[in-house]
């Protein structure tokens, strides 16, 4: 362990940390781990945590899927350690030994990751799952047949009956669901790469005798209590104009703020919004085809 330096320089570094005396390099390590966890998606259907663990070759976020707690914690520790040593001002390393291990587990607990893996872990041999009668739920046959890794008519029919399950979908699978719905409406759809951050998720082309109409679609798989803000709506409007597209559309599993609705109303010929209710209506329309 390095020797603690004397003098005001060390005191100044303490003041640059947080209110609890956290050192600056500790703050950077914690913030890097928190950033990864804030953007993490907990997919209970597959038992996978999807988290951004760095940048891809295009400068976007590199998303990884983790099927075990140990694997995720190990990656988060690496992120924390990298920041810890990157910001320490001493050649010999931090003055104090890294406490990244405990910090990572505390943050994982704070963001519900520990509970998530507890919920999705397979039962032990001694755990009782229930009687056969209890397991045979209404429409259980449909549930058993649904392949949640593939967007198909069967899955769309299931989601039409259980729209709340869209909140549990992986964000990329939600994008594929929206693409499938628009293909069924007669659009030619091009999904952008998963890590692309260009302000939209897909291009939807509609050809007619008049010409080709291009809509840029942005998907937001948000929880029911997290409405889409006006900033997101303004962002797509700007991207639509910059790309020369005919219209922009935001599709969400949630709702839109009052300001977002107001902005769209002023630009209703260039921008459309589809909330959870509209999305459910599309699912029902598809089901009847």
Residue pairs with C-beta under 8 A, 6 or more apart in sequence:
1 95
1 96
1 97
2 90
2 92
2 93
2 94
2 95
3 95
4 10
4 95
5 90
5 95
10 95
13 23
13 24
13 89
14 21
14 23
16 24
17 23
17 24
17 26
17 27
18 27
22 30
23 94
23 95
23 96
24 87
25 83
25 84
25 85
25 86
25 87
25 88
25 89
25 94
26 84
26 99
26 103
28 83
28 84
28 86
28 87
29 80
29 81
29 83
29 84
29 87
29 98
29 100
29 103
30 80
30 103
30 107
31 83
32 79
32 80
32 82
32 83
33 76
33 79
33 80
33 100
33 103
33 104
33 107
34 107
35 52
36 51
36 52
36 53
36 76
36 79
37 51
37 76
37 107
37 108
37 110
37 111
37 113
38 111
39 51
39 52
39 61
40 49
40 50
40 51
40 52
40 111
40 113
41 49
41 50
41 51
41 170
41 171
42 49
42 112
42 113
42 116
43 49
43 50
43 168
43 169
43 170
44 116
44 119
44 120
44 168
45 148
45 165
45 168
45 169
46 148
46 149
46 170
47 67
47 117
47 120
47 121
48 65
48 66
48 67
48 170
49 65
49 66
49 72
49 113
49 116
49 117
50 63
50 64
50 65
50 66
50 170
50 171
51 63
51 64
51 66
51 72
51 75
52 61
52 62
52 63
52 64
53 62
53 63
53 64
53 75
53 79
54 61
54 62
54 79
55 61
55 62
56 62
56 195
58 195
58 196
60 195
60 196
60 197
61 195
61 197
62 195
63 194
63 195
64 75
66 72
66 75
68 117
69 108
69 113
69 114
69 117
72 108
72 113
73 104
73 105
73 108
76 104
76 107
76 108
77 100
77 101
77 104
80 98
80 100
80 103
80 104
81 98
81 100
84 94
84 98
84 100
85 93
85 94
88 94
88 95
105 114
108 114
109 115
123 129
129 135
137 143
139 161
142 154
142 157
142 158
143 158
145 154
146 154
146 155
146 158
147 154
147 155
148 155
148 169
148 173
149 173
151 173
151 176
151 177
151 179
151 180
152 180
153 286
155 177
156 177
156 180
156 181
156 283
156 286
156 287
157 287
158 165
159 165
159 166
159 177
159 283
160 280
160 283
160 284
160 286
160 287
163 276
163 279
163 280
163 283
166 174
166 177
166 221
166 253
166 276
166 279
167 221
167 223
167 224
167 253
169 177
169 221
171 219
171 221
172 194
174 219
174 221
174 253
175 191
175 201
175 202
175 219
176 191
178 201
178 202
178 217
178 219
178 251
178 279
179 189
179 191
179 202
181 282
181 283
181 286
182 189
182 202
182 204
182 217
183 189
184 286
184 289
186 206
187 204
187 205
187 206
187 215
188 204
188 205
188 206
188 207
189 202
189 203
189 204
189 205
190 202
190 203
190 205
191 201
191 202
192 198
192 200
192 201
192 202
192 203
198 239
199 216
199 218
199 235
199 236
199 238
199 239
200 216
200 217
200 218
200 236
200 239
200 240
200 248
201 217
201 218
201 219
202 216
202 217
202 219
203 214
203 215
203 216
203 217
203 245
204 214
204 215
204 216
204 217
204 249
205 212
205 213
205 214
206 212
206 213
206 215
207 213
213 246
213 247
214 245
214 246
214 247
215 245
215 246
215 247
215 248
215 249
216 236
216 239
216 240
216 243
216 245
216 247
216 248
216 249
217 248
217 249
217 250
217 251
218 232
218 236
218 248
218 249
218 250
218 251
219 250
219 251
219 252
220 228
220 232
220 250
220 251
220 252
220 253
220 254
221 252
221 253
222 228
222 252
222 253
222 254
223 253
223 254
224 253
224 254
224 255
224 276
225 254
226 254
227 254
227 255
227 256
227 257
227 260
228 250
228 252
228 254
228 255
228 256
228 257
228 260
228 273
229 257
229 259
229 260
230 257
230 259
230 260
230 262
230 263
232 250
232 260
233 250
233 256
233 260
233 263
233 264
233 271
233 273
234 263
236 248
236 249
236 250
236 271
237 248
237 263
237 267
237 270
237 271
239 248
240 247
240 248
240 270
240 271
241 270
246 270
247 269
247 270
247 271
247 272
248 270
248 271
248 272
249 271
249 272
249 273
249 274
250 256
250 271
250 272
250 273
250 274
251 274
251 278
251 279
252 273
252 274
252 275
252 276
252 279
253 276
253 279
254 275
254 276
255 275
255 276
256 264
256 273
256 275
260 273
261 273
263 271
264 271
264 272
264 273
274 282
